[in-house]
Amino acid sequence: MFLLVSLLVFLLVWGLRAGGQLELPELSVFDLFIRMQPKINTPDQRITIIEVTEEDIQTLGQWPLTDAVLSKALQIIISHKPKGIGVDIFRDIAVPPGSEELEALFIEHPNLVGVMTVGERGVAPHPVIRGTGQAAFVDILIDPGGIVRRGLLFLDDGVNVYTSFALTLALLSLWEEGIVPKAAPDNPEQILLKQTVIPPLEADNGGYHQADARGYQYLLDYRSTGAGFRTYGFMDLLSDRVPVDALTDKLVLLGVRAQSVHDSFFTPLSTSMAEDQQMSGVVLHAHMINQLFRFAEGEVPISTLPAPCRPVWLLFWSLLGGLVGLRTRSAFQFVLFGGIGLLVLFGAGYVLFLFRQWVPVIPPTLAFSTSAVAVSVYLTGQEKRSRALLMNIFSKHVSKEIAEMIWQEREQFMENGRPRSQEMTVTGLFSDIRGFTTTSERMTPQELFDWLNTYMEGMSGVIMEHRGVIDNYVGDAIKADFGVPLPRTKEHEIREDAQNAVDCALAMEREMLQLNDQWKSRGLPSTGLRIGIHTGNVVAGLLGSAKRLKYTTLGDAVNTASRLESLDKSIGNDLVCRILISENTRSLLGEQYVTEPIGEMSLKGKEGKIVVHRVLGKKQPASY
């Protein structure tokens, strides 16, 4: 059952994931893991950022920067021999004066990289570097919710292939070590950077659903945000306040961080959508460059589960949730083990993330929780129906203690929602009112009905007090079983059942005396009892149709107890209560009861003879 429920939940959650409903929460977990992961706390000395701030713009008194001002800043940087310069400021249109001077800088210095964007409405690079390796795109992939989680290495417009700003600058530094992108030996469609394979991110990888997967994408890890980069203002550069060692042999990125120039983005590190939570574009590109450096040093990219593993991962947690619902029997256990399961899931997801593996957490969380709740609710309903069935069968015929014991041990007692038939050793008790027909003739039907109800109520209480189960009422006769419905297999248990039955018979005798006194005071007839008790093997279970079920015992031992009750009615006819037991029962009583042998007798309907004893009472403890 729990397998079916877990499978249905799996299919439901898989459908939700395939429909994209779980993408945003899963990406939020990715962001949380990004914030939680250990960061690199040492600044990357290979990268220096020069930012044009709002204060710089106010000082210069103009925006955009003229080509002359930009050329002056670039000449200062070039004079200190950097490995590369990235200008993250669009120059598709000249901003004179100084346009010829800027053009000459691009021509004379091949390590000077300008920017562009790709597409029909893209921004062109500076005309002099158009179509060259000095033009790099700065297109940013923004996920639903406005967060940047992915970087790009290459883009194409259907005709040309373009290289990203970050990769172009990173290679200016890496080529000195002989590191250039190559096709991976095992998969030519994947890029190899030194020894690290960078697999392209597909549309449905990780928590994404039909994401725009154009170009060659990879996941950004933002690990370098622990310490960041050496950063200086634009006026610091023009005023020669930037240390020489921050420029020499470095990759220098020149960009903008100003409120009036919208070049900033929200990242997984943003804890709100406030402006101060944004990262400037030039800093974002610096983090991309740092990540590419780490790839070249052997750090592996964040990867995602292969397609065949994704349903297996989800199905595993759906089944585990169903198992929690199946095995927990209380609200406390459910909350405890459910909580532990979710903590393990979240912990496993985070640990795998630390090992650069992004596995979905939200779909398994939903599958685990839903399966656990669904199975628990189903079982609770089943238990309510089973309990109702058990209570309907037993509650009026057993003590509360036995009813509760039956429920607690229901797993060994029930099968397919109903008590199973079982062979067991039982002590059966049959009782009958002596001379009932004669007595009934002396009362009106209503008086007889009330008189019999008083008798049955009193005797039923006695039987239940002695752990007996009332099997049946037939007219004035009562059938009770001791040792059901849970099997009693140990010798001391069977002995205890026999003693309970005899103790019950003696208590019924005392109850009969009290009832007689009560009836006499009301002018009603008094009477006596015959009781037969035998211990033997029976089959116990439900008998009847689905609409009318009755728990009963069947077997030769039942017949023997019945025959003992009706045996030779002249024996003990003068007693208020005659109690006859078989040798089987007598052998289990020990020495605490007073009995007398009646002899070996034939019972009606039985070929053999059995030894019969009469119970006279219980021995009183010796007094000293």
DOTOR-123244 format. One line per 2 residues: number of its first residue (from 1); for each residue x, y, z of C-alpha. Coordinates in steps of 0.5 Angstrom, whole numbers, plus 500, padded with zeros to 3 digits. Layout:
REM residues N
NUM) X Y Z; ...;
//
This chain:
REM residues 624
1) 500 500 500; 505 505 502;
3) 509 503 496; 503 505 491;
5) 502 512 495; 509 513 495;
7) 509 512 487; 503 516 486;
9) 506 522 490; 513 521 486;
11) 509 522 480; 505 528 482;
13) 511 532 485; 515 530 478;
15) 509 533 474; 510 539 478;
17) 517 540 477; 516 538 470;
19) 511 544 470; 516 549 473;
21) 512 550 479; 518 548 483;
23) 523 552 480; 523 559 484;
25) 523 555 491; 529 551 488;
27) 533 556 486; 532 560 493;
29) 535 554 496; 541 554 491;
31) 542 562 493; 542 559 501;
33) 547 554 499; 551 560 496;
35) 551 564 502; 552 558 507;
37) 558 555 503; 565 557 506;
39) 568 563 502; 575 565 500;
41) 578 570 505; 584 572 501;
43) 584 577 496; 585 575 489;
45) 592 579 487; 591 578 480;
47) 585 583 479; 584 590 480;
49) 578 594 479; 577 601 478;
51) 570 604 479; 567 610 476;
53) 563 612 482; 557 617 483;
55) 562 622 487; 567 621 481;
57) 562 623 476; 560 629 480;
59) 567 631 481; 568 630 473;
61) 561 634 472; 559 629 466;
63) 557 623 464; 558 619 459;
65) 566 620 460; 569 623 454;
67) 574 619 450; 579 624 452;
69) 578 622 459; 577 615 458;
71) 584 615 454; 588 619 460;
73) 585 613 465; 587 608 460;
75) 594 611 459; 596 611 466;
77) 594 604 467; 598 602 460;
79) 604 605 463; 604 600 469;
81) 604 594 464; 598 590 466;
83) 597 583 463; 590 586 460;
85) 585 591 461; 578 590 461;
87) 574 597 459; 566 595 462;
89) 564 602 459; 560 602 452;
91) 564 605 446; 559 604 440;
93) 558 611 439; 564 616 440;
95) 564 621 445; 569 627 443;
97) 574 630 444; 579 625 444;
99) 576 620 440; 582 619 435;
101) 587 618 441; 582 612 444;
103) 582 609 437; 589 609 437;
105) 590 606 444; 585 600 442;
107) 590 599 436; 596 599 439;
109) 595 595 445; 592 588 443;
111) 591 587 451; 586 592 451;
113) 579 589 451; 572 593 450;
115) 565 591 451; 559 589 447;
117) 552 585 447; 550 580 442;
119) 543 580 439; 539 584 434;
121) 538 590 439; 545 589 442;
123) 550 594 443; 556 594 438;
125) 563 595 440; 568 600 439;
127) 568 600 431; 576 599 431;
129) 576 593 435; 569 590 431;
131) 570 583 429; 577 582 433;
133) 579 578 439; 579 585 443;
135) 571 585 443; 568 581 448;
137) 560 581 450; 558 583 457;
139) 551 580 456; 548 577 463;
141) 543 572 464; 538 574 469;
143) 534 568 472; 526 569 474;
145) 526 574 480; 532 578 478;
147) 538 574 480; 544 572 477;
149) 546 565 478; 549 563 471;
151) 555 565 467; 557 565 460;
153) 563 563 456; 561 563 449;
155) 555 566 445; 553 566 438;
157) 548 569 433; 547 564 428;
159) 553 566 424; 559 568 429;
161) 561 566 436; 563 571 441;
163) 567 570 447; 565 573 454;
165) 569 579 457; 571 574 463;
167) 574 569 459; 577 574 454;
169) 581 577 460; 582 571 464;
171) 586 568 458; 590 574 457;
173) 593 572 464; 592 564 463;
175) 596 564 456; 602 565 459;
177) 602 558 462; 600 555 456;
179) 592 554 458; 587 555 453;
181) 580 552 452; 580 546 448;
183) 575 540 447; 575 535 452;
185) 577 528 450; 571 524 452;
187) 566 529 450; 568 534 444;
189) 562 538 445; 565 540 452;
191) 570 545 454; 577 543 458;
193) 581 548 461; 587 545 463;
195) 585 539 467; 578 541 468;
197) 572 540 464; 567 545 464;
199) 560 542 462; 555 546 459;
201) 549 548 463; 542 545 460;
203) 535 548 460; 533 543 466;
205) 539 542 470; 539 543 477;
207) 533 546 479; 532 550 473;
209) 526 548 468; 526 550 461;
211) 531 555 462; 534 559 456;
213) 540 555 455; 543 559 449;
215) 551 559 449; 556 556 453;
217) 553 557 460; 556 555 467;
219) 554 556 474; 557 562 478;
221) 559 560 485; 561 567 488;
223) 566 564 493; 571 569 492;
225) 566 574 495; 569 572 502;
227) 575 578 501; 573 581 494;
229) 578 585 490; 583 591 490;
231) 578 596 488; 580 604 487;
233) 576 610 485; 576 613 478;
235) 579 620 481; 584 616 485;
237) 587 613 478; 587 620 475;
239) 590 623 481; 596 617 481;
241) 593 615 488; 593 607 485;
243) 599 603 488; 603 601 482;
245) 603 594 484; 596 594 483;
247) 597 595 476; 603 592 474;
249) 602 585 471; 595 585 473;
251) 588 584 470; 585 591 471;
253) 578 592 470; 575 599 469;
255) 567 600 470; 562 604 473;
257) 558 603 480; 554 609 480;
259) 546 610 482; 545 614 476;
261) 548 609 471; 544 602 472;
263) 550 597 471; 548 593 477;
265) 545 586 479; 542 582 484;
267) 546 575 486; 545 570 491;
269) 548 574 496; 543 579 496;
271) 538 578 502; 533 583 499;
273) 531 587 493; 534 593 496;
275) 539 597 492; 545 596 497;
277) 544 589 496; 546 589 488;
279) 553 588 485; 556 592 480;
281) 557 589 473; 565 590 473;
283) 565 587 480; 561 581 477;
285) 565 580 472; 571 580 476;
287) 568 574 480; 567 570 474;
289) 574 571 472; 576 569 479;
291) 572 563 478; 575 561 471;
293) 582 562 474; 580 557 479;
295) 578 552 474; 585 552 471;
297) 587 551 478; 583 544 478;
299) 577 546 482; 571 543 479;
301) 565 547 477; 558 546 480;
303) 555 540 477; 548 537 477;
305) 545 530 477; 545 527 470;
307) 538 526 467; 537 518 469;
309) 539 520 476; 534 525 477;
311) 527 521 478; 531 516 482;
313) 533 521 487; 526 524 488;
315) 523 517 488; 528 515 494;
317) 525 521 498; 518 519 496;
319) 519 512 499; 523 514 505;
321) 517 519 507; 512 513 506;
323) 516 509 510; 516 514 516;
325) 509 515 515; 508 507 515;
327) 513 506 521; 511 512 526;
329) 505 510 531; 504 517 534;
331) 504 524 533; 511 525 537;
333) 514 520 533; 512 522 526;
335) 514 529 527; 521 527 530;
337) 523 522 524; 519 527 519;
339) 524 532 522; 530 528 522;
341) 529 526 515; 528 533 512;
343) 534 535 516; 538 529 513;
345) 535 531 506; 537 538 507;
347) 544 536 510; 545 532 504;
349) 544 537 499; 548 542 503;
351) 554 537 503; 554 535 496;
353) 554 542 494; 560 543 498;
355) 563 538 494; 560 542 488;
357) 554 537 486; 547 541 486;
359) 542 536 487; 535 538 488;
361) 532 539 495; 525 542 494;
363) 522 537 490; 525 531 495;
365) 522 535 501; 515 536 498;
367) 515 528 496; 518 526 503;
369) 513 530 506; 507 529 502;
371) 508 521 502; 509 521 510;
373) 503 525 511; 499 521 506;
375) 501 514 508; 500 517 515;
377) 493 519 514; 491 513 510;
379) 494 509 516; 490 513 521;
381) 484 512 517; 485 504 516;
383) 486 504 524; 480 508 525;
385) 476 503 521; 480 497 524;
387) 479 500 531; 472 501 530;
389) 471 494 527; 475 491 533;
391) 471 495 538; 464 493 535;
393) 466 486 536; 469 486 543;
395) 468 492 546; 461 490 549;
397) 464 483 551; 471 484 554;
399) 474 489 559; 477 495 557;
401) 484 493 559; 483 487 554;
403) 480 491 549; 486 496 549;
405) 491 490 549; 487 487 543;
407) 489 494 539; 496 495 542;
409) 497 488 539; 493 489 533;
411) 499 487 528; 499 480 530;
413) 492 480 531; 489 483 524;
415) 490 481 517; 487 485 511;
417) 483 489 516; 480 484 520;
419) 482 479 525; 485 473 522;
421) 483 466 524; 488 462 529;
423) 489 456 532; 490 457 540;
425) 489 453 546; 483 456 550;
427) 479 455 556; 472 455 554;
429) 466 456 559; 459 455 558;
431) 453 457 563; 446 456 563;
433) 440 458 568; 437 452 571;
435) 430 451 570; 429 457 565;
437) 423 454 562; 419 453 568;
439) 421 460 571; 419 464 565;
441) 412 461 565; 411 464 572;
443) 413 471 569; 410 476 564;
445) 414 477 557; 416 484 560;
447) 418 481 567; 422 476 564;
449) 425 480 559; 427 485 565;
451) 429 479 569; 434 476 564;
453) 437 483 562; 439 484 570;
455) 442 477 570; 446 478 563;
457) 448 484 566; 451 482 572;
459) 454 475 569; 457 479 563;
461) 461 484 568; 463 478 572;
463) 466 475 566; 470 481 563;
465) 473 482 570; 476 475 570;
467) 479 477 563; 474 473 559;
469) 471 474 552; 464 473 552;
471) 463 469 545; 455 469 545;
473) 448 469 548; 443 464 546;
475) 437 465 550; 439 464 557;
477) 446 461 556; 452 465 556;
479) 459 462 552; 465 465 554;
481) 473 464 552; 479 465 556;
483) 485 466 552; 483 470 546;
485) 483 473 542; 491 474 542;
487) 494 467 542; 497 464 549;
489) 502 459 548; 506 459 554;
491) 504 454 559; 504 459 565;
493) 499 463 560; 495 457 559;
495) 494 455 566; 492 462 568;
497) 487 462 563; 484 456 566;
499) 484 459 573; 481 465 571;
501) 475 461 568; 474 457 574;
503) 475 464 579; 470 467 574;
505) 465 461 575; 466 461 583;
507) 464 469 582; 458 468 578;
509) 456 463 583; 456 469 588;
511) 453 474 583; 447 469 583;
513) 446 469 590; 446 476 590;
515) 441 476 584; 437 471 588;
517) 436 475 594; 435 481 590;
519) 429 478 586; 426 475 592;
521) 425 482 595; 422 484 589;
523) 417 477 589; 421 475 583;
525) 423 467 582; 430 465 584;
527) 434 460 580; 441 457 579;
529) 446 456 574; 450 450 571;
531) 457 451 568; 461 447 564;
533) 469 449 563; 474 445 559;
535) 481 447 556; 483 445 549;
537) 485 447 542; 480 451 538;
539) 480 456 532; 478 463 533;
541) 476 468 528; 471 472 525;
543) 465 468 523; 459 471 518;
545) 458 475 512; 461 482 511;
547) 455 485 514; 454 481 520;
549) 461 479 523; 462 475 530;
551) 468 473 533; 467 466 536;
553) 471 459 537; 470 453 534;
555) 473 446 535; 472 439 539;
557) 474 443 546; 468 448 545;
559) 463 442 544; 466 439 550;
561) 465 445 555; 458 445 552;
563) 457 438 554; 460 439 561;
565) 455 444 562; 449 440 560;
567) 451 433 563; 447 429 568;
569) 442 435 570; 441 431 577;
571) 448 432 579; 449 438 584;
573) 441 440 583; 441 442 590;
575) 446 447 589; 446 454 587;
577) 451 453 582; 454 447 579;
579) 461 447 576; 464 441 572;
581) 470 441 569; 474 437 565;
583) 481 433 567; 485 438 562;
585) 482 444 566; 483 440 573;
587) 491 439 571; 492 446 570;
589) 489 449 577; 494 446 582;
591) 492 445 589; 489 452 591;
593) 482 449 589; 477 444 592;
595) 474 439 587; 471 432 587;
597) 472 427 582; 465 425 579;
599) 468 420 575; 469 418 567;
601) 463 419 564; 461 419 556;
603) 458 426 553; 453 427 549;
605) 455 426 541; 462 424 543;
607) 465 417 543; 470 417 548;
609) 469 418 555; 473 424 559;
611) 474 425 567; 469 430 570;
613) 471 434 576; 466 438 580;
615) 469 445 583; 467 446 590;
617) 470 452 592; 477 455 593;
619) 482 453 599; 483 459 604;
621) 490 461 606; 492 458 612;
623) 492 462 618; 497 462 624;
//
